[in-house]
Amino acid sequence: MADAAPRLQGLFTQLLGAPLPVRIRAWDGSQAGPPGAPTLVVRNRRALRRLLWKPGELGLARAWVAGDLDIEGDLYTTLDRLAGLIWERGEDARTLAQALRDPEARAAVRGLVRLAGPPLPPAPPREEARSPRRHLHTKRTDRRAISHHYDVGNDFYEIVLGPSMVYSCAYWPTPDSTLEQAQRDKLELVCRKLGLRPGLRLLDVGCGWGSMAIHAAREHRVNVVGVTLSQEQAAYARKRVADEGLTDKVEIRVQDYRDVRDGPYDAVSSIGMAEHVGAERYLEYADDLFNLLKPGGRLLNHQIARRPQRDESTYSVDAFIDSYVFPDGELQPIGSTVAQLERAGFEVRDVEAIRDHYALTLRQWVSRLEADWQRAVQLAGPGRARVWRLYMAACALAFERNRIGVNQVLAVRTPEAGTSGMPLRSRTWN
């Protein structure tokens, strides 16, 4: 008799203290759960063993990446429903240890063990990063983390990002604008905030595939140095620079920002890079950028932020993101970022929250990936493609629900005389 799905529904209800808000289809063809709801497909018993050996997010992530779990129906709806039950249950939710004090919950675990089959732990998918226990953020570990995320293949990123090859939040004039227009508007916004004009020197920290450097040099005639730790990004960016005829204005280096010694610069852009710095080294990052600027020079720091916690000592890095997406990445609240920039000597002149813009951007990236799914799988492998689809969709929901945000912080190395060089009226960029 095919009864795995009803058994799973009952066991998960016992363990979680609430019914799953999605249907389940199990490996034996059985189904159970709310009619018409999205379906969680449990392809094999190995998915259960992953959850038993790594309860919570990491076990789910491993099962998803390995293809042991799948979703039929709208991905965003499914993730939203599961997030409310598993990831965001609030302070009143039982921890696993508390749940296991309940005889019914212990019985549910025993039931899952019996249903899962042989109790040997499955090996993690090969896409899982082997991060150090502590996020040291040395030059070596940062280089390894950047390579894990960015050296996936430029062809794969072209599918996701489109011709702009900008891997950060776009700036949407309207929700129905094109991704290309929104990314161009973001680059232009950064240039205007930095007050770029012909002949100035710009340092683009974490330059990616060269889009910011090319835009600034082509549209504002500045001289740009872009630094990245990714060999693949650098090679791609250099070719783009040459194709644009900008080799006299743009230099792309494979270099850690901590090793840049040819300042001072008139401006520094750091777009989607500071998330890799780490809380313990953030002041060092701010100090380095401050010292690379001329007096009166501007920094535009574009960075994802998390919501502050009542007890900041309880913050831990998201297990799925840390293991599969951004090894050693850390988010901090916007208040902490501003405070650290000020401690380094910067005068913070403007903070613009653009959270809604990132939700729109991520949904576009997911759509592009899904539209060319087979080619993406051929280029990056099925596991890596599944990682990107899950993380971008989950992040889109996180931005939409205000669980995380993204901000552009404009800061100035204001001279001792106090003349910042900024316009009197807020957001009148020149």
Disulfide bonds with the S-S distance in Angstrom:
none
